[in-house]
């Protein structure tokens, strides 16, 4: 999944963020939003947490057991932006990378998500693509966006297609339920 990790990290413009002093074993709290990211949630372990006052925040989680990479960003809301518009911008960034072979939309929906005990409006998009590493592995890309105060919580998860039937949705959404 090296091409996936590279693509997602590039998409999130990590070069614009400055690292925090958070250790993976600590809960990390984004200063501006007050949202806390646990060191782990289920089989997911936080690998990085980075903050920039003017650009938001970026965190990454991996689950070796689920062969899944999850990137969670806090993006400042500008003007009357909607979660749907933010989701479209995220998809445009993914497409510009041109690293996803045969990218296909599977599903797009507005739904509710439990976040810190509240039901929040969430925009979700599920896509499939072929891993561009010579293996031809079919992969799943899940994009989720919802608004929390003055930030969008924007997530991108990648995992092998067979795992879709193995409860990845619940595991990934469990990471969101663990945020405070």
N, C-alpha and C positions, 0 to 999 in steps of 0.2 A: 504494500500500500504506500510505498514511498512517493509515488507521483501524487497521490491523494493528499498526503500530509503537506507536501510542497505547495500544491495548488491552494489548499485552504489557508495555509500560513501566508502565502503571497497575497491572496485575496484580502486578508485582513490588515495588510500594510503594517506588519510588525515593526518595520524600520521607523515608523512614526511614533512608536510607543516606547516609553522608558521603563526598564524593569523595576519591580518593587522588591522589597526585602523578604517577601513571603516565602516561607519554606513549605514544600508540599505537604508536610504533616500538620500544618496550622490551618485554621479557618482564615480565609482571606476576605476582607471587607473592602469594597470599593468606597473610598471616602466620600465622593460626591453624591452617590445614590443611596448609600447605606446598605446595598445588597451584599450579602455574605455568601461566599462560595466555599463549601466544605472541602476538606482534603480528599474525601472519598464519598461516594454515593453508590451503594450496591457494589457491583464489580468495577465501577469506574474510579480511577485514581487521577487526581488533578496533577498535571505535569508542569503547568506554568500559570502565572497570574501576573499580568502587566497592566499598568495604569498610566494614563496621560490625562491631565486635567482638561485639556481642550479637545481630545479625541475620543474619550471614553475609556473602555477597558477591554482586555482580551484574556480569556482563560481557555486552557485546553485540558481535556480529559481523555484518557484512553482506557479501554477494557480489553486486555489480552484474551480473557475468557470469551468475549463476544466479537473479537476481531473488529473493534469499532473505534473510530477516532471522532471525538466530539469537540467542536470549537464553539465557545459561547462568548459573545461580544455584547458590551453595553455601548450603544451608539446614542449620542445626544439627539434629542428631538429638535428639529428646526421648524419653526413656524407651525403651520397646520398639518404637518406630516401625519400620515396614517401608517398603521402596521402593514397594510397592503402595499403602499408605495415603497416602504422599506424593503419588503420582500422582493418586489420587482427590481430594486437596485441591487440587492444581493444576487439575484439570478443573473442580472446583466454582468456583474463582476465575474461570476462563475463562467459565463459564456465567453467573455473577453479573454480568459486565460487559455482557451482552446486546448485544454489538456484532457477534456472529457470526450472520449470517442462515442459517437452515436447517442448523445444526450437526448433522452425522451421524457416528456412529461407523463407521469402516471396518474397523478391526482393533485388537485388544488382545492382547498376548502377553508372556510372560516369555521372555527370551533371554539370551545371553551377549554381552558386548562387550569388546573389547580396550581396556584402559586402563593406560597406563604399563607395558606388557608383560604384564599380568595379565589373565586372563579374569575378568570380574566379572558378577554377576547383574544384569540390567537389566529394568525394566518399561517397556514401550513401548505407546503408544496413537496411532493414526492416525485423523484425522477430516477431513471435508471441510466446506466452508461456501461461501457466496456473499459475495464482497467487497461490503461495504455502502457503496460510494462512487458508486453509480449506474451502474457499468459492468457489473455482473452477472458479473464474473469468478469462475470456480470456483477455489477455493483449497484447499490442503492444509495441515493443521496436524499436526505431529509432536511428541508429548510423550515425553520419555525421562527416566527417573529411575534412578539407582543410588547405592549407599552407598559412600563412601570414608572410612574411619576414622569420625570423629564427625560427618560431614557427608553430606547427600544432594547429589549433583550432579544438578540438575534443569534440563532444557533444553526450550525451546519454539522450533520452527522453523516459519516460514510461507513458502509459495511457491506459484506457480500450478500447477494440476493437471497441465497438459501436461508440466511439468518432472519429475513423478514417474517417468515412463518414461525420462527423460534422465540418470539416475544421481545424483539428488539425495541419495538415501540414503547412497551411498558418500562423497559430498563432505561431507555433514553429519557422518557418523561419523568422517571424517578429522580433523575439528576435535577430537573426543574423543581420537583416537589421538595427537594432538600435545600434549595436556595432560600435564604431569609432576607 
